C-alpha cells in the first residue's frame, strides 16, 4: 500500500497466473504483493506501454474500467474493498480472448518478470496477499 499525504492510494499491479495468463489487480488502498512494490517503476512503464494507463497510482475517484480491461485487453481483474488486509475478489473476466504473458513483446515481459500468482485466474474468485504470500485462495462461486 502507498500512502501519500495521509491518503491511501490504489495500486494497479500485473501478474501472470499458473497458466501464463495476464492478470490485473487493483488494491484500492489494500495490500499489495512484494513483487509489485519491488518493481513499481517497471509496473508503471508496463501499464503505460501495455494499455496506455496514465499511472499506476490511481486515486479512489478514478475507478478501474473493468469492462475495458477484460474485453479490450483480455485481462482477468481483481479488486479489494480497500481495507488493509482485505482480500481481492474477481471483478471481471474476458469472455473470449485472454492475454498470455508469453505472447507479449520481450520488452514488456522484461518489465514484470517475477510477477507470478500461485493459482489459475480462470477458476479463482478470491485471494488474500501479505508480503510475498498468497492465501485463502478460493474458487469462484458466483456468476460474473
ABEGO torsion letter per residue (X at the ends): XBBBGGBBBBBBBBBBBAAGBBBBBBAGGBBBBAAAAAAAAAAAAAAAAAAGBABABBBAABBBBAAAAAAAAGBBBBBBAGBBGBBBBBABBBABBBBBAAABBAAAAAABAABBBABBAAABABBBBBEABBBGBBBBABBX
